[in-house]
């Protein structure tokens, strides 16, 4: 039961606090367990991986594993990491710019069918991306763009949920009066968007960029359909190819586990670097 605090508010009971704390601890452990498993496994050699307890350390072979993954197949893993950085950065940047521009247009321009157009965008944002991978492959195969960087970048540029967020931020952060004042001073629509709207929507842009960067980095199905050459793989698809190879050739589980750990390091650095923008952006978006 709850009790009344001295200030007049309702104070949760000790039982409720203990239960809530316990659930949060369980959720924290559940969330961190896969990362802990990767950290432990990356320090083991092939023998220790199968003969020792999976959630605790044994003899430290991390240096050897890092050397093996950096030199295997002429260092193709490092190329996969570079490909993931390239796809994620360019794809997220293009998606952010297009989303902000489209959201700004939906928010600030009155045209016939605007409501229906926005409804279609909201509906499209609910479609799982995995359902679109095969149809997109058929389209890009017809125009001869499969197995190129454009076959993965162009689909990433179109982000319905980003357009929705762009509209939300444009509604809340770009005053119509300020736009009208700029037009009176002779600024065109493109100048108003670039000089006034974009700076005011900066927090929204950073939020969209972060969400799309993470989504592209973790995407698996689109590169699986679009890319054939090993040198063009992102790190997710590259590690999958090693896992498939392990079923027919040498045991590559140590390389796959060490590579999986290394693949989350750039993502973790990216998240911690822009953490303050993430918090402010998500908070502002949730209040609209």
MARDREN-702235 format. One record per residue (C-alpha): z, y, x; residue in three letters; residue number from 1. Coordinates in Angstrom, 2 decimals, padded with zeros to 5 digits. Each point is the difference from the previous one (the first is absolute). Last residue first. Layout:
// residues N
+---------+---------+---------+-----+-----+
:      pz :      py :      px :   r :   k :
+---------+---------+---------+-----+-----+
:       Z :       Y :       X : ala : NUM :
...
+---------+---------+---------+-----+-----+
This chain:
// residues 288
+---------+---------+---------+-----+-----+
:      pz :      py :      px :   r :   k :
+---------+---------+---------+-----+-----+
: -028.61 :  016.73 :  004.50 : unk : 288 :
:  003.35 : -001.03 :  001.46 : unk : 287 :
: -001.27 : -003.18 :  001.61 : unk : 286 :
: -002.68 :  001.88 :  001.94 : unk : 285 :
:  002.52 :  002.40 :  001.51 : unk : 284 :
:  002.29 : -002.82 :  001.08 : unk : 283 :
: -002.90 : -002.02 :  001.44 : unk : 282 :
: -001.21 :  002.94 :  002.03 : unk : 281 :
:  003.41 :  001.09 :  001.25 : unk : 280 :
:  000.91 : -003.48 :  001.15 : unk : 279 :
: -003.36 : -000.80 :  001.55 : unk : 278 :
: -000.16 :  003.37 :  001.74 : unk : 277 :
:  003.38 : -000.68 :  001.60 : unk : 276 :
: -001.08 : -003.48 :  001.06 : unk : 275 :
: -003.16 :  001.11 :  001.77 : unk : 274 :
:  000.94 : -001.26 :  003.47 : unk : 273 :
:  002.05 : -002.90 : -001.35 : unk : 272 :
: -002.94 : -001.36 : -002.00 : unk : 271 :
: -002.56 :  000.37 :  002.79 : unk : 270 :
:  002.29 : -001.65 :  002.53 : unk : 269 :
:  000.60 : -002.89 : -002.43 : unk : 268 :
: -003.74 : -000.39 : -000.62 : unk : 267 :
: -000.74 :  000.02 :  003.72 : unk : 266 :
:  002.68 : -002.72 :  000.52 : unk : 265 :
: -001.08 : -002.17 : -002.95 : unk : 264 :
: -002.94 : -001.59 :  001.83 : unk : 263 :
:  002.13 : -000.85 :  003.04 : unk : 262 :
:  002.18 : -002.32 : -002.09 : unk : 261 :
: -003.02 : -001.70 : -001.55 : unk : 260 :
: -001.53 : -000.38 :  003.45 : unk : 259 :
:  003.12 : -001.78 :  001.25 : unk : 258 :
: -000.08 : -002.31 : -003.02 : unk : 257 :
: -003.73 : -000.72 :  000.34 : unk : 256 :
:  000.24 : -000.57 :  003.75 : unk : 255 :
:  002.90 : -002.43 : -000.43 : unk : 254 :
: -001.81 : -001.77 : -002.85 : unk : 253 :
: -003.11 : -000.55 :  002.10 : unk : 252 :
:  000.05 : -003.81 :  000.22 : unk : 251 :
: -003.32 : -000.85 :  001.58 : unk : 250 :
: -003.04 : -000.99 : -002.05 : unk : 249 :
: -000.68 : -000.87 : -003.65 : unk : 248 :
:  002.97 :  001.33 : -001.98 : unk : 247 :
:  000.83 :  002.63 :  002.63 : unk : 246 :
: -003.44 :  001.54 : -000.49 : unk : 245 :
:  000.88 :  000.87 : -003.58 : unk : 244 :
:  003.15 :  001.77 :  001.19 : unk : 243 :
: -002.01 :  001.80 :  002.65 : unk : 242 :
: -002.45 :  001.17 : -002.67 : unk : 241 :
:  002.94 :  001.22 : -002.08 : unk : 240 :
:  001.28 :  001.99 :  002.96 : unk : 239 :
: -003.39 :  001.69 :  000.26 : unk : 238 :
: -000.13 :  000.75 : -003.72 : unk : 237 :
:  003.31 :  001.86 :  000.08 : unk : 236 :
: -000.79 :  001.68 :  003.35 : unk : 235 :
: -003.22 :  001.57 : -001.22 : unk : 234 :
: -003.16 : -001.96 :  000.80 : unk : 233 :
: -003.08 :  001.70 :  001.52 : unk : 232 :
: -000.02 : -002.00 :  003.25 : unk : 231 :
:  000.23 : -003.27 : -001.91 : unk : 230 :
: -003.34 :  000.63 : -001.71 : unk : 229 :
: -000.28 : -000.91 : -003.68 : unk : 228 :
:  001.49 :  002.93 : -001.90 : unk : 227 :
: -000.38 :  000.86 : -003.69 : unk : 226 :
:  001.73 : -002.79 : -001.92 : unk : 225 :
:  003.03 : -000.47 :  002.26 : unk : 224 :
:  000.09 :  003.75 :  000.69 : unk : 223 :
:  000.48 :  000.59 : -003.76 : unk : 222 :
:  002.49 : -002.84 : -000.47 : unk : 221 :
:  002.52 :  000.94 :  002.68 : unk : 220 :
:  001.39 :  003.47 : -000.52 : unk : 219 :
:  003.28 :  000.62 :  001.80 : unk : 218 :
: -001.24 :  002.90 :  002.14 : unk : 217 :
: -002.05 :  001.36 : -002.90 : unk : 216 :
:  002.99 :  000.11 : -002.36 : unk : 215 :
:  002.29 :  001.50 :  002.63 : unk : 214 :
: -002.48 :  002.75 :  000.79 : unk : 213 :
: -000.62 :  000.56 : -003.73 : unk : 212 :
:  003.67 :  000.57 : -000.78 : unk : 211 :
:  000.47 :  002.23 :  003.03 : unk : 210 :
: -003.09 :  002.10 : -000.68 : unk : 209 :
:  000.91 :  000.44 : -003.67 : unk : 208 :
:  003.48 :  001.22 :  000.95 : unk : 207 :
: -001.36 :  002.31 :  002.68 : unk : 206 :
: -002.46 :  001.47 : -002.49 : unk : 205 :
:  002.70 :  000.53 : -002.59 : unk : 204 :
:  002.12 :  001.85 :  002.54 : unk : 203 :
: -002.99 :  002.12 :  001.00 : unk : 202 :
: -000.92 :  000.99 : -003.55 : unk : 201 :
:  000.77 :  003.70 :  000.57 : unk : 200 :
: -002.01 : -000.01 :  003.21 : unk : 199 :
: -002.94 : -001.69 : -001.78 : unk : 198 :
:  000.01 :  002.29 : -003.04 : unk : 197 :
: -000.15 :  003.37 :  001.74 : unk : 196 :
: -002.45 :  000.08 :  002.90 : unk : 195 :
: -002.12 : -003.11 : -000.61 : unk : 194 :
:  000.07 : -000.03 : -003.81 : unk : 193 :
: -000.37 :  003.75 : -000.41 : unk : 192 :
: -002.79 :  000.08 :  002.60 : unk : 191 :
: -001.87 : -002.77 : -001.82 : unk : 190 :
:  000.43 :  001.78 : -003.34 : unk : 189 :
: -001.29 :  003.29 :  001.36 : unk : 188 :
:  002.20 :  002.86 :  001.23 : unk : 187 :
: -000.97 :  003.50 : -001.15 : unk : 186 :
:  003.40 :  001.71 : -000.30 : unk : 185 :
: -000.08 : -000.71 : -003.74 : unk : 184 :
: -000.46 : -003.68 :  000.87 : unk : 183 :
:  003.14 :  000.08 :  002.17 : unk : 182 :
:  002.01 :  001.57 : -002.83 : unk : 181 :
: -001.24 : -002.67 : -002.39 : unk : 180 :
:  001.10 : -002.74 :  002.39 : unk : 179 :
:  003.46 :  001.54 :  000.34 : unk : 178 :
:  000.34 :  000.24 : -003.77 : unk : 177 :
: -000.91 : -003.69 : -000.36 : unk : 176 :
:  003.02 : -000.91 :  002.10 : unk : 175 :
: -000.62 : -002.99 :  002.33 : unk : 174 :
:  003.16 : -002.10 :  000.52 : unk : 173 :
:  000.72 : -001.84 : -003.25 : unk : 172 :
: -003.36 : -000.72 : -001.55 : unk : 171 :
: -001.63 : -000.47 :  003.41 : unk : 170 :
:  002.69 : -002.49 :  000.98 : unk : 169 :
: -000.51 : -002.10 : -003.12 : unk : 168 :
: -003.78 :  000.23 :  000.31 : unk : 167 :
:  000.14 : -001.23 :  003.59 : unk : 166 :
:  002.31 : -002.82 : -001.01 : unk : 165 :
: -002.54 : -001.18 : -002.56 : unk : 164 :
: -002.81 :  000.34 :  002.52 : unk : 163 :
:  002.04 : -002.08 :  002.44 : unk : 162 :
:  000.44 : -002.66 : -002.66 : unk : 161 :
: -003.76 : -000.09 : -000.48 : unk : 160 :
: -000.69 : -000.48 :  003.75 : unk : 159 :
: -003.63 :  000.11 :  001.06 : unk : 158 :
: -000.12 :  000.62 :  003.76 : unk : 157 :
:  001.22 : -003.54 :  000.67 : unk : 156 :
: -003.18 : -001.42 : -001.54 : unk : 155 :
: -002.05 :  002.10 :  002.46 : unk : 154 :
:  002.02 : -001.03 :  003.08 : unk : 153 :
: -000.28 : -003.79 : -000.27 : unk : 152 :
: -003.77 : -000.39 : -000.32 : unk : 151 :
: -000.46 :  003.15 :  002.06 : unk : 150 :
:  001.38 : -001.67 :  003.14 : unk : 149 :
: -002.81 : -002.51 : -000.13 : unk : 148 :
: -000.05 : -003.72 : -000.81 : unk : 147 :
: -001.59 :  000.68 : -003.39 : unk : 146 :
: -002.07 :  003.17 : -000.29 : unk : 145 :
: -003.36 : -001.43 : -001.03 : unk : 144 :
: -000.43 :  001.72 : -003.38 : unk : 143 :
:  000.09 : -003.24 : -001.99 : unk : 142 :
:  002.85 : -001.39 :  002.10 : unk : 141 :
:  002.00 :  003.13 : -000.68 : unk : 140 :
: -000.21 : -000.56 : -003.75 : unk : 139 :
:  000.72 : -003.73 :  000.17 : unk : 138 :
:  002.96 :  000.59 :  002.31 : unk : 137 :
:  001.38 :  002.62 : -002.37 : unk : 136 :
: -000.13 : -002.51 : -002.85 : unk : 135 :
:  001.91 : -002.50 :  002.22 : unk : 134 :
:  002.76 :  002.39 :  001.05 : unk : 133 :
:  000.56 :  001.63 : -003.40 : unk : 132 :
:  002.45 : -002.54 : -001.42 : unk : 131 :
:  002.08 :  000.15 :  003.19 : unk : 130 :
:  000.53 :  003.73 : -000.54 : unk : 129 :
:  002.11 : -000.70 : -003.06 : unk : 128 :
: -001.07 :  002.28 : -002.89 : unk : 127 :
:  002.71 :  002.42 : -001.16 : unk : 126 :
: -001.52 :  002.98 :  001.84 : unk : 125 :
: -003.19 : -000.52 : -002.02 : unk : 124 :
:  001.89 :  000.63 : -003.23 : unk : 123 :
:  001.40 :  003.29 :  001.29 : unk : 122 :
: -003.45 :  001.05 :  001.16 : unk : 121 :
: -001.56 : -000.94 : -003.35 : unk : 120 :
:  002.66 :  002.05 : -001.82 : unk : 119 :
: -000.79 :  002.98 :  002.25 : unk : 118 :
: -003.67 : -000.21 : -000.92 : unk : 117 :
:  000.86 : -000.25 : -003.69 : unk : 116 :
:  002.20 :  003.09 :  000.24 : unk : 115 :
: -002.62 :  001.96 :  001.95 : unk : 114 :
: -002.77 : -000.92 : -002.42 : unk : 113 :
: -001.39 :  003.52 : -000.27 : unk : 112 :
:  001.15 :  002.30 :  002.76 : unk : 111 :
:  003.07 :  002.09 :  000.77 : unk : 110 :
:  000.59 :  000.41 :  003.71 : unk : 109 :
:  003.49 :  000.27 :  001.55 : unk : 108 :
:  001.58 : -003.42 : -000.27 : unk : 107 :
: -003.00 : -002.29 :  000.03 : unk : 106 :
: -001.58 :  001.98 :  002.83 : unk : 105 :
:  003.22 :  000.00 :  002.03 : unk : 104 :
:  000.33 : -003.75 : -000.47 : unk : 103 :
: -003.57 : -000.52 :  001.17 : unk : 102 :
:  000.48 :  002.20 :  003.07 : unk : 101 :
:  003.38 : -001.52 :  000.83 : unk : 100 :
: -001.31 : -003.54 : -000.42 : unk :  99 :
: -003.13 :  000.67 :  002.07 : unk :  98 :
:  002.02 :  001.49 :  002.86 : unk :  97 :
:  002.62 : -002.76 : -000.10 : unk :  96 :
: -002.55 : -002.82 : -000.20 : unk :  95 :
: -001.89 :  001.35 :  002.98 : unk :  94 :
:  003.17 :  000.29 :  002.09 : unk :  93 :
:  001.30 : -003.41 : -001.13 : unk :  92 :
: -003.29 : -001.72 :  000.86 : unk :  91 :
: -000.33 :  001.76 :  003.35 : unk :  90 :
:  003.58 : -000.79 :  001.05 : unk :  89 :
:  000.25 : -003.50 : -001.45 : unk :  88 :
: -003.41 : -001.19 :  001.20 : unk :  87 :
:  000.50 :  001.40 :  003.51 : unk :  86 :
:  003.59 : -001.20 :  000.40 : unk :  85 :
: -000.99 : -003.44 : -001.31 : unk :  84 :
: -002.95 : -000.13 :  002.39 : unk :  83 :
:  002.24 :  000.93 :  002.93 : unk :  82 :
:  002.40 : -002.80 : -000.90 : unk :  81 :
: -002.91 : -002.41 : -000.23 : unk :  80 :
: -001.21 :  001.16 :  003.42 : unk :  79 :
:  003.45 : -000.69 :  001.42 : unk :  78 :
: -000.20 : -003.50 : -001.48 : unk :  77 :
: -003.38 : -000.60 :  001.66 : unk :  76 :
:  001.59 :  000.14 :  003.43 : unk :  75 :
: -002.76 : -001.94 :  001.79 : unk :  74 :
:  000.49 : -003.10 : -002.20 : unk :  73 :
:  003.73 : -000.13 :  000.72 : unk :  72 :
:  001.12 :  002.64 :  002.50 : unk :  71 :
:  002.26 :  002.25 : -002.07 : unk :  70 :
:  001.30 : -002.88 : -002.15 : unk :  69 :
:  000.87 : -002.08 :  003.04 : unk :  68 :
:  001.72 :  002.87 :  001.83 : unk :  67 :
:  002.07 :  000.84 : -003.07 : unk :  66 :
:  000.99 : -003.65 : -000.39 : unk :  65 :
:  001.00 : -000.25 :  003.68 : unk :  64 :
:  002.14 :  003.12 : -000.27 : unk :  63 :
:  001.65 : -001.23 : -003.19 : unk :  62 :
:  000.97 : -003.35 :  001.52 : unk :  61 :
:  003.79 :  000.34 : -000.41 : unk :  60 :
:  001.71 : -003.38 : -000.25 : unk :  59 :
:  001.48 : -000.44 : -003.49 : unk :  58 :
:  000.59 :  002.61 : -002.67 : unk :  57 :
:  001.06 : -000.51 : -003.57 : unk :  56 :
: -001.64 : -000.22 : -003.42 : unk :  55 :
: -002.29 : -002.97 :  000.59 : unk :  54 :
:  002.58 : -002.35 :  001.52 : unk :  53 :
: -001.55 : -001.77 :  002.96 : unk :  52 :
: -002.51 : -002.85 :  000.49 : unk :  51 :
: -003.20 :  001.32 : -001.58 : unk :  50 :
: -000.17 :  003.52 :  001.43 : unk :  49 :
:  001.84 : -001.13 :  003.11 : unk :  48 :
: -002.95 : -002.19 :  001.02 : unk :  47 :
: -002.69 :  002.64 : -000.64 : unk :  46 :
:  001.84 :  002.73 :  001.86 : unk :  45 :
:  002.60 :  002.22 : -001.61 : unk :  44 :
:  000.63 :  003.76 :  000.12 : unk :  43 :
: -002.56 :  000.80 : -002.73 : unk :  42 :
:  001.80 : -002.40 : -002.34 : unk :  41 :
:  003.21 :  002.05 :  000.02 : unk :  40 :
: -001.73 :  003.31 : -000.71 : unk :  39 :
: -002.25 : -001.59 : -002.64 : unk :  38 :
:  002.97 : -001.62 : -001.77 : unk :  37 :
:  001.86 :  003.32 :  000.03 : unk :  36 :
: -003.00 :  001.69 : -001.59 : unk :  35 :
: -000.18 : -002.66 : -002.72 : unk :  34 :
:  003.78 :  000.25 : -000.67 : unk :  33 :
:  000.11 :  003.80 : -000.31 : unk :  32 :
: -000.91 :  000.27 : -003.68 : unk :  31 :
:  002.14 : -002.94 : -001.13 : unk :  30 :
:  002.93 :  001.31 :  002.05 : unk :  29 :
: -000.34 :  003.44 : -001.59 : unk :  28 :
: -000.31 : -001.49 : -003.51 : unk :  27 :
:  003.15 : -002.06 :  000.56 : unk :  26 :
:  001.83 :  003.09 :  001.30 : unk :  25 :
: -001.14 :  002.03 : -003.02 : unk :  24 :
:  001.19 : -002.72 : -002.38 : unk :  23 :
:  003.39 : -000.12 :  001.71 : unk :  22 :
:  000.37 :  003.78 : -000.14 : unk :  21 :
: -000.77 :  000.01 : -003.73 : unk :  20 :
:  002.47 : -002.80 : -000.69 : unk :  19 :
:  002.75 :  001.62 :  002.11 : unk :  18 :
: -000.53 :  003.38 : -001.67 : unk :  17 :
: -000.03 : -001.53 : -003.49 : unk :  16 :
:  003.22 : -001.92 :  000.71 : unk :  15 :
:  001.70 :  003.12 :  001.35 : unk :  14 :
: -000.76 :  001.82 : -003.23 : unk :  13 :
: -002.54 :  002.78 : -000.21 : unk :  12 :
:  001.31 :  003.56 : -000.31 : unk :  11 :
: -000.97 :  001.95 : -003.11 : unk :  10 :
:  000.11 :  003.75 :  000.41 : unk :   9 :
:  002.77 :  002.35 : -001.12 : unk :   8 :
:  000.84 :  001.36 :  003.41 : unk :   7 :
:  003.05 : -002.23 :  000.31 : unk :   6 :
: -002.15 : -003.11 : -000.41 : unk :   5 :
: -000.09 : -001.99 : -003.23 : unk :   4 :
: -000.05 : -003.76 :  000.45 : unk :   3 :
: -002.76 : -002.54 : -000.45 : unk :   2 :
:  000.37 : -003.64 : -000.93 : unk :   1 :
+---------+---------+---------+-----+-----+
